[in-house]
Amino acid sequence: MAPVPSEPVRLDPGNHEDAGAGRCLMEHVSVLAGEPFRAWPRCTHPAVAALATQVNDRCSTDGRRALLRRAEALTLADSDDPALTWRLVAVAAGTVLALRPGDPVATRRLARARRARRVWGAAVPRGLARRLPRWAVVACGLAALDDLVAALWAVLAVAGPPCTPQRDVVLVALLDAVLDEVLDEDRPSPDGPRRGGIAAPRAPREEMCA
């Protein structure tokens, strides 16, 4: 893994041609992983990278400083679960419901995501999924990518005004929940309600495991 630069790293929105022109969160992850400079490093599942990129672009400068501490965990955020994208849809829907209990769209989205996860679990058991080539596992989640984008937009609609501490707290907590979902994915599938409330941004996953 590439060494962390000695100079302080600043995260910027958008994509960049090279590290000298700036870097977003996922471009920084590619540097940490020693991969080619890009916003979709192989070490991170594409659905996680897509969500993290959107979170980066919609946080304030202060919010992106908090995201920087999640970069090391993102280098480990890969998965062989073909239903991962649907699991992230469920995380985002749960975030909306924590902020707006009973929201009908989020309620339906959460139910749909849970159904899809059960269907994928029956169609592609984990033992089989672990033997599939990575491209096949990733391709399974592409059908849910539009749902993930819609779920993220729903979070933004209730997270507070752009570039405010209120929105930063929600988006950083969302990324923390996503990292928990991916890094703890060997636990049983939870079909009960997720823990309510939006947690304050916490110590990054890699610091807790150090």
C-alpha positions as CSV (number, residue, x, y, z in Angstrom):
1,M,0.0,0.0,0.0
2,A,1.4,3.4,-0.9
3,P,2.6,5.6,2.0
4,V,0.5,8.5,3.2
5,P,1.8,11.8,1.9
6,S,3.7,13.9,4.4
7,E,1.9,17.1,3.3
8,P,-1.7,17.5,4.5
9,V,-4.1,16.2,2.0
10,R,-7.1,18.3,0.9
11,L,-10.1,16.7,-0.7
12,D,-11.8,18.6,-3.5
13,P,-15.1,17.9,-5.3
14,G,-15.1,16.5,-8.9
15,N,-12.6,14.4,-10.8
16,H,-9.0,15.4,-11.5
17,E,-6.4,14.5,-14.1
18,D,-3.7,13.7,-11.6
19,A,-2.9,14.2,-7.9
20,G,-1.2,17.5,-8.6
21,A,-4.5,18.9,-9.8
22,G,-6.3,17.9,-6.7
23,R,-8.1,14.8,-5.5
24,C,-11.5,13.6,-4.4
25,L,-12.0,11.1,-1.7
26,M,-11.9,8.0,-4.0
27,E,-9.0,9.4,-5.9
28,H,-7.2,9.6,-2.6
29,V,-8.2,6.0,-1.8
30,S,-6.6,4.9,-5.1
31,V,-3.3,6.6,-4.0
32,L,-3.4,4.9,-0.6
33,A,-4.0,1.5,-2.3
34,G,-1.1,2.0,-4.7
35,E,-3.4,1.8,-7.7
36,P,-3.6,4.1,-10.8
37,F,-5.0,7.5,-9.9
38,R,-8.8,7.4,-10.5
39,A,-12.1,7.6,-8.7
40,W,-13.0,3.9,-9.0
41,P,-10.1,2.0,-7.5
42,R,-10.3,-1.8,-7.7
43,C,-9.9,-2.2,-3.9
44,T,-13.4,-0.7,-3.4
45,H,-16.7,-2.1,-4.6
46,P,-18.0,0.1,-7.4
47,A,-21.3,0.8,-5.6
48,V,-19.4,1.9,-2.5
49,A,-17.1,4.1,-4.6
50,A,-20.1,5.7,-6.4
51,L,-21.8,6.6,-3.1
52,A,-18.6,7.8,-1.5
53,T,-17.9,10.0,-4.5
54,Q,-21.3,11.6,-4.3
55,V,-20.9,12.2,-0.6
56,N,-17.5,13.8,-1.2
57,D,-19.0,16.2,-3.8
58,R,-21.9,17.2,-1.6
59,C,-20.0,17.8,1.6
60,S,-18.5,21.2,2.6
61,T,-14.8,21.7,2.9
62,D,-15.0,20.9,6.6
63,G,-17.1,17.8,5.9
64,R,-14.5,16.5,3.4
65,R,-11.9,16.8,6.2
66,A,-13.9,14.3,8.1
67,L,-14.3,12.1,5.1
68,L,-10.5,12.0,4.7
69,R,-10.3,9.9,7.9
70,R,-12.5,7.2,6.2
71,A,-10.1,6.7,3.3
72,E,-8.2,3.9,4.8
73,A,-11.4,1.9,5.5
74,L,-12.5,2.5,1.9
75,T,-9.4,0.6,0.7
76,L,-10.9,-2.5,2.3
77,A,-14.5,-1.9,1.2
78,D,-14.9,-4.6,-1.4
79,S,-17.4,-7.3,-1.4
80,D,-18.3,-10.6,-3.2
81,D,-22.0,-10.2,-2.3
82,P,-24.1,-9.7,-5.5
83,A,-26.8,-8.0,-3.4
84,L,-24.4,-5.3,-2.0
85,T,-25.9,-2.5,-4.0
86,W,-29.4,-3.3,-2.7
87,R,-27.9,-3.4,0.9
88,L,-26.6,0.1,0.3
89,V,-30.1,1.2,-1.0
90,A,-31.5,-0.1,2.3
91,V,-28.9,1.9,4.3
92,A,-29.8,5.1,2.5
93,A,-33.5,4.5,2.9
94,G,-33.0,3.8,6.6
95,T,-31.2,7.2,6.9
96,V,-34.2,9.0,5.4
97,L,-36.5,7.2,7.8
98,A,-34.4,8.2,10.7
99,L,-34.8,11.9,9.7
100,R,-38.4,11.6,8.4
101,P,-40.1,8.7,10.2
102,G,-42.8,7.1,8.1
103,D,-41.7,8.6,4.8
104,P,-43.8,6.5,2.4
105,V,-41.2,6.5,-0.5
106,A,-38.4,5.5,1.8
107,T,-40.5,2.8,3.4
108,R,-41.3,1.3,0.0
109,R,-37.7,1.6,-1.0
110,L,-36.5,-0.2,2.1
111,A,-39.0,-3.0,1.6
112,R,-37.9,-3.4,-2.0
113,A,-34.3,-3.5,-1.1
114,R,-34.8,-6.2,1.5
115,R,-36.9,-8.3,-0.9
116,A,-34.1,-8.0,-3.6
117,R,-31.5,-9.0,-1.0
118,R,-33.4,-12.1,-0.2
119,V,-33.9,-13.0,-3.8
120,W,-30.2,-12.6,-4.6
121,G,-29.3,-14.6,-1.5
122,A,-31.5,-17.5,-2.7
123,A,-30.3,-17.2,-6.4
124,V,-26.6,-16.8,-5.7
125,P,-25.7,-18.3,-2.3
126,R,-22.6,-16.8,-0.7
127,G,-20.5,-19.9,-1.3
128,L,-21.2,-19.7,-5.0
129,A,-20.7,-15.9,-5.1
130,R,-17.2,-16.3,-3.6
131,R,-16.3,-18.5,-6.6
132,L,-17.5,-16.2,-9.3
133,P,-15.2,-13.8,-11.1
134,R,-15.3,-10.2,-9.7
135,W,-16.8,-8.8,-12.9
136,A,-19.8,-11.1,-12.6
137,V,-20.4,-10.1,-9.0
138,V,-20.1,-6.4,-9.8
139,A,-22.4,-6.8,-12.8
140,C,-25.1,-8.3,-10.6
141,G,-25.4,-4.9,-8.8
142,L,-25.6,-2.7,-11.9
143,A,-29.3,-3.3,-12.1
144,A,-29.7,-1.6,-8.7
145,L,-27.5,1.4,-9.4
146,D,-30.3,3.7,-10.4
147,D,-32.1,2.7,-7.2
148,L,-28.9,3.6,-5.2
149,V,-28.7,7.0,-6.9
150,A,-32.4,7.7,-6.2
151,A,-31.9,6.6,-2.6
152,L,-29.0,9.0,-2.2
153,W,-30.9,11.9,-3.7
154,A,-33.7,11.2,-1.2
155,V,-31.1,11.5,1.6
156,L,-29.9,14.8,0.2
157,A,-33.5,16.1,0.2
158,V,-33.8,15.7,3.9
159,A,-30.2,16.2,5.0
160,G,-30.3,20.0,5.3
161,P,-29.1,22.9,3.1
162,P,-26.0,22.4,0.9
163,C,-22.6,23.0,2.5
164,T,-23.9,23.2,6.0
165,P,-22.7,21.3,9.1
166,Q,-26.2,19.8,9.3
167,R,-25.8,18.1,5.9
168,D,-22.2,17.2,6.6
169,V,-23.2,15.3,9.8
170,V,-25.8,13.3,7.8
171,L,-23.6,12.5,4.9
172,V,-20.5,11.5,7.0
173,A,-22.8,9.3,9.1
174,L,-24.2,7.7,5.9
175,L,-20.7,6.8,4.8
176,D,-19.9,5.4,8.2
177,A,-23.1,3.2,8.0
178,V,-22.1,2.0,4.5
179,L,-18.6,1.1,5.7
180,D,-20.1,-0.8,8.6
181,E,-22.5,-2.6,6.2
182,V,-19.6,-3.7,4.0
183,L,-16.9,-4.5,6.5
184,D,-19.3,-6.4,8.8
185,E,-21.1,-8.3,6.0
186,D,-20.6,-11.7,7.4
187,R,-23.2,-11.0,10.1
188,P,-26.7,-12.4,9.6
189,S,-29.0,-10.4,7.3
190,P,-31.1,-8.0,9.4
191,D,-34.7,-7.9,8.3
192,G,-35.8,-6.0,11.3
193,P,-35.7,-2.2,11.4
194,R,-32.2,-0.6,11.5
195,R,-31.2,1.3,14.7
196,G,-33.0,4.7,14.5
197,G,-31.4,8.1,14.5
198,I,-28.5,9.7,12.8
199,A,-25.3,9.1,14.7
200,A,-22.7,11.9,14.9
201,P,-19.6,11.2,12.8
202,R,-17.5,8.8,14.9
203,A,-14.0,7.6,15.0
204,P,-13.2,6.1,11.6
205,R,-13.4,2.3,11.3
206,E,-9.7,1.9,10.8
207,E,-8.9,3.8,14.0
208,M,-11.3,1.6,16.0
209,C,-9.6,-1.5,14.7
210,A,-6.1,-0.3,15.2
